[in-house]
Amino acid sequence: MPAALPPSLARRHLALPGAPALGWVEAEASVGGLTRVRFLEDAPVGRSAGSQAQPEAGNEQGEVRAAAAHLAHFAEELAAYLRGARGPFTVPVQASGTAFQREVWGALRLLNHGALTTYGELAAGLGKPTAVRAVGAAVGRNPLLIVVPCHRVIGSSGQLTGYAAGVDRKRALLDLEAAAAAVPPLIAEPDGSELLTLSPAEAAAVIGALVQGGVRFDEAGPEAAGCAGPEVAVLRFPAGSDHIKIGAALVAAREAGP
């Protein structure tokens, strides 16, 4: 039998700016962590991003504050993810499911940002190579979308198979992660800005794509990145820049070719 789902003490709606194909998510939490994350088909009526539902009557205020803290933690990590952060979500989770389902969801949380696996590979990794259908069913029952990244599971031939929130959202999440992965390590500056080094041959195309994508930056001299000569072009991005947009521009420049 599935473990009993702890009562959700707080709920929060979050818009996903810069990702119109994703829309809004609704997250719920209990004292122990997130209990649910799902996509909404429409913007919540009468609510703004970050709004919280009223706690149920009779709940202890300390418990409500703990649940709300988990939602705030998730909101921060979600915002970072949407800007291109590649680390796993660390917000505590407390989802209901059978022992087998929780085992599958635990394996999903080990998938690296941008990595893909198949249902067969997931089953084999769990030591249950013949349980592909059962693994697929558990993936489909994942109550914590994005946090437990079931969108990284694809069909054996590479096709994007079903996703609880729709294949278009699955594709959007994978595209977002691919754009983040396209950004090479940036050089961090003391003021929080970041430097990107490029060869002169690729600089013009990348700069054009960044301008077209509305990404803020300025050009810095090679010495800013510790380079001695003009053989390197250096771009500086302000603190908090969106790595997804930077990555998308790099991908567009590469696809455009010389």
QUIQUICOR-V786090 format. One record per backbone hydrogen bond with DSSP energy under -0.5 kcal/mol. NH is the residue of the N-H (numbers start at 0). CO is the residue of the C=O. Records with the same first field share a line. If there is no record, write none. Layout:
BEGIN
NH=CO / CO
END
This chain:
BEGIN
2=96
8=28
9=28
11=26
12=50
13=24
15=22
16=14
18=15
21=18
22=18
23=39
24=13
25=37
26=11
27=35
28=9
29=32
32=29
33=91
34=27
35=27
36=142
37=25
39=23
46=43
49=12
50=47
52=10
58=55
63=59
64=60
65=61
66=62
67=63
68=64
69=65
70=66
71=67
72=68
73=69
74=70
75=71
76=72
77=73
78=74
79=75
80=76
81=77
82=78 / 79
83=80
84=79
93=33
101=97
102=98
103=99
104=100
105=101
106=102
107=103
108=104
109=105 / 106
110=107
112=85
114=111
116=151
118=153
121=117
122=118
123=119
124=120
125=121
126=123
127=122
130=127
134=130
135=131
136=132
137=133
138=134
139=135
140=136 / 137
141=138
144=36
146=144
147=143
148=146
149=147
151=148
152=149
153=116 / 151
154=158
157=154
160=158
165=162
169=165
170=166
171=167
172=168
173=169
174=170
175=171
176=172
177=173
178=174
179=175
180=176
181=177
182=179
183=181
186=194
187=185
188=192
191=188
193=236
194=186
195=234
197=232
199=230
201=198
202=198
203=199
205=201
206=202
207=203
208=204
209=205
210=206
211=207
212=208
213=210
214=209
217=235
219=233
223=220
224=221
225=222
226=221
231=228
232=197
233=219
234=195
235=217
236=193
240=237
242=82 / 240
245=241
246=242
247=243
248=244
249=245
250=246
251=247
252=248
253=249
254=250
255=251
256=252
END
